[in-house]
């Protein structure tokens, strides 16, 4: 294929629009991850959830070898 067909000349305004769209998507992803982090940390404060999710409390204080 011809490179000119694959990579057409993109103007400055099109690059700005593209980067704005990418920034908006990244912002949404970051916000979702922060919300998930807060929810997971809140869930780990509950003893039943912590026992179900992690095995660390069950092994705390016992020798592994």
C-alpha positions, 0 to 999 in steps of 0.5 A: 500500500501507498504510505500517502494513503495510510498517513494523510496530512493531519492538520493542527486542529485535527491533532488537537481534537484527537488529543482532546478525545484521548485525554477525555478517555484517559480521564474517565479511566483514571476516575473509574480506577480511583472509584474502584480503589476506594470501593475495594479499600472500603470493602476490605474494612469489613471482616467477612469480606477481608476473610473471603478475599484474602488469606493473609489473616488466616496465615498471620502468626503461623510459620510457613516452612 
